[in-house]
Amino acid sequence: MLILRTLQVGPAHGHQIAKHIQRSTDDVLQIEHGSLYPALHRLEQKGWLASKWESGDGGREFKYYRLTAPGKKQLVVEESKWKQLVRAIAKVAARAES
Amino acid sequence: MGIWTRIKTFGPWSRAQKESDLEHEISNHLDLEAEESGHYGARRAFGNATLVKEDVRAAWGWTRLEQLARDVRYGLRQVRRNPGFSAVAIATLALGIGLNTAMFSAVDAVLIRPLPYADAERLVMIWDDLSKSGDVSKQFSTPAEWYEWRRHNTVFSDIAATQPGEATISGEGEPEQVPARKVTGNLWSVLGVQPMLGRVFTEEEDNKGTPVAMISQGLWQRRFGGSTRVIGRTITLNDSPYEVIGVMPRDFYFMPARDIDIWMPASFPPWMRTNFTWHDAHIVARLKPGVTLEQARESMAELSMQVTAKDFRGPHSVVVTPLRDELAGKTQAALIVLLCASAAVLMIACVNLANLLMSRAAGRRRETAVRAALGASRGRLVTQFLAESLVLSALGAVTGLVLAVPAMRFLETMVPETMAIVRLTLDWRVLLFSAAIAIAATLTFGLAPALGWSQFAMQKGLRDGGRGSAGVRSYWLQHSLIVGETALAVALLTCGGLLLQTFHHLQQLDLGIRSEHLLTFETPLFRYKDFERRVAFVNAELERVRAIPGVINAGAISRIPLTVTDQATFYLLEGQSRDGVSEQVALTRVVSRDYFATVGGRLREGRFFDASDRMSESPVAVINESFANRNFAGRSPLGHRLKFGRLNDKGYWYTIVGVVKEIRDRGVAEDAKPTIYRLHEQADQTNDQPSGIVVRTMVEPASIVPTVRQAIWSIDKNQPIARVRTIKEIVDRQLSTPSQSTALLAAFALFALLLASIGLYGVLSYAVTQRTNEIGVRMALGATSRDILLSFSGRGLMLTLAGLAIGSVLAVIATRLMTTLFYGFQPDHVPAVAAVSLVLLAVAAMACFVPARRASRIDPLTALRHE
């Protein structure tokens, strides 16, 4: 979901996605950058992402990932799922505190 | 994943591409990260790169197609690993597929491909059924009938008629005689055809007899240089001016021959419209929408009885046949029989391969078991095995296509004369067909072993590894396959044998003439309308031809012998009442004095024409044996008199002076009919003209053709000379379909026999190998090697006998279907079946003996230790 969310802003290559996730979570999620790639390829296989080789900064070719239409739909689904989960956890957590 | 990405991600090439992309992607990432946190920092942040790659690859997964590609590659490896087996398998399949491909291309061209007419399946032909009055059951119709039918029928949207015609083009260039046809003005709309250039003639022009002509594309190119200015030009046909109004397209042809060059209006004269005995018209009709062939038959039979109610021969019915059947003619049956035969050969090939593969599968039990143990599902195993078979049949199919091309060249000559010249090619339909049969073959020979193979794995593969005696059940399938293929081979051999017998019979037929060194050609005599001048010209040309060195004799006749042209007439014998005459039909021929001597006819009694026979009021006739047998059974016809023609009181009485042994005037494979020969010099009361010339030569007939032309042109430089052929060529042409189909079927049959014996051998030797252990045990328990030998040969023999029995039944059914194929095909099963049985048993005995002997030679000690 994080990846899909990141790509909602616009196409990005692997390193950018990793950096973005790292920054936007205030370095809380210290995932290994490498584990991003299997996830990206899985999402691509499912058709939620599309990729294209384009030249980026410094004239180097980067593989840019982009959200597809089914990907966008999936993001909505995931987000609502996530919100449900958060609400549920929050409820349990609130009960535990009181 | 969309279909496009599926295609993009298919195959090993894209796999390599993906790998390098991944490599590139990760190194990019590391480089960027290294700019921020240094080389090692980047590595640390990234984690284990190799592991990541592994995970990514896992994410890609294997698509089904990639799996198939892998299986195919595996299959190719298997093919390479067993070159001997693969070569046999591919060769067998190649022959099977190649044969079928070639046969199909011929069947497609003759029987399936659309005819060059609009909605051709609705076109039929109508023939007179004259069987009641002693004539043939399928005779040409009469223009008078056409006229009546067209007015009164209810089942056809229209009916057209065509009549034979010859046309001599003269004027510019050498005089040339070309095949022509006189057709009614509605032929074009009935067939639904358009000219390539110009227009077709109308019914009005036909009725009025306007001299217009349509020409073929071939003639247009050949004689008029393909110029569009030919339209409107006046040409001289049979000494009369005709205006060319249209050119027909290249692919247009119509009964009775593909090479008609000129179509002109039939313009039936009034007398033809009322004469119901003038049988020379081809009738083609288009069924009304919704009317079936059956309905048309019934309706037309009724109508015909009405129309011919007043015919002095009595009313007759008609035969209505689909146009396609008429065009394909006898070739249809031949092609279907051959296609079935080639399919049978392919079946045998597949069965053999199935057996071979099954035997091999048993040998690979362990491999399968290991695969299964490592997690291959049954479905995967079957797919993998089938992929192997697919590789074999694909290779077989490709090799087969190479073989098919020469076979197609051979088959082209079988296309009947009534159809367009066809160049058989590997077009997409044929290729599609080969691909389909290759896949069908794969399933036939691959599926059973594949299922059996995977079963081994599921059951006991690892445990048992081939030890112990194999159960009876495991042989059940193989045995029935052997019986099946033996039966097919027997059926093919029997049919082939019977055909050979028939063909041999055909070749031995007594033609009634000596066929070697006999040249024939035609010199149309339309320019000699005057009887005296005609006789003078014919005698002069024969004289000149005889003078050519190398020529023994020359004669003239109204119809070249063996060329299937009936010119029948009624006759009356002296003392007969006129009422019986409707039953009596005979062929008539007008000949020159030297005709019989030239062709080598043999006399039964009396004499041939000689110098004493001059133009007179009491002419003479020579009759053939059928005529004598029919009218003078048991007594001599010599001295009797007969009369023929219009049956009125005029006309000469002809005195019979000789009986000639049958000459097959109607064709090699046609029964002789009662025939009357008259001398042309005495035949001033007939329209028959002795335009056919036969020349007996000492030298090769072809070598004197130019001299003959010069000799005739020296009398009349405008005399056309047409259809130069030797009798040998005529005979060969008529026997070509039977000879080719016989040769093909015989080849198929021998091939089938070979395959069946290989199959028998394979199964038995496999059984011996499989049961080495068991044999060892038996021998240890006291069985002699003779027992073992008998047991194995006995089994082989049983299989063969079972195949023989089933095959004989198949053969009887097949030959019954084949009786339509050839003249003189009278299945005399006994010798053929006996011969086939002997051959098969001998071959089977060989095939059994070798493995059985091997079994009996087994040393029990080694056998028991044998694994």
Contacts between the chains, C-beta under 8 A, distances in Angstrom:
chain1	res1	chain2	res2	distance
A	13	B	25	7.9
A	13	B	28	7.2
A	13	B	29	8.0
A	14	B	25	6.1
A	14	B	26	8.0
A	14	B	28	7.4
A	14	B	29	5.1
A	15	B	28	6.9
A	15	B	29	4.6
A	15	B	32	4.4
A	15	B	33	6.4
A	18	B	29	7.4
A	32	B	45	6.9
A	32	B	46	6.4
A	32	B	47	3.3
A	33	B	29	6.5
A	33	B	33	6.8
A	33	B	45	5.2
A	33	B	46	4.6
A	33	B	47	6.8
A	34	B	26	7.7
A	34	B	46	4.5
A	34	B	47	3.7
A	34	B	48	6.6
A	34	B	49	6.2
A	34	B	51	7.3
A	34	B	52	3.8
A	35	B	47	6.3
A	35	B	52	6.9
A	35	B	55	7.6
A	37	B	22	7.6
A	37	B	25	7.1
A	37	B	26	6.8
A	37	B	52	5.3
A	37	B	55	7.4
A	37	B	56	5.2
A	38	B	52	6.5
A	38	B	55	3.6
A	38	B	56	4.9
A	38	B	58	7.1
A	38	B	59	5.0
A	39	B	59	7.9
A	41	B	56	4.8
A	41	B	59	4.2
A	41	B	60	6.3
A	42	B	59	4.2
A	45	B	1	6.3
A	45	B	59	6.2
A	45	B	60	6.7
A	45	B	61	6.9
A	46	B	1	7.7
A	47	B	1	5.5
A	47	B	2	7.0
A	47	B	5	7.7
A	53	B	21	7.6
A	60	B	28	6.6
A	60	B	31	8.0
A	61	B	24	7.3
A	61	B	28	7.8
A	62	B	25	8.0
A	62	B	28	5.9
A	63	B	21	6.7
A	63	B	24	7.6
A	63	B	25	4.9
A	63	B	28	7.6
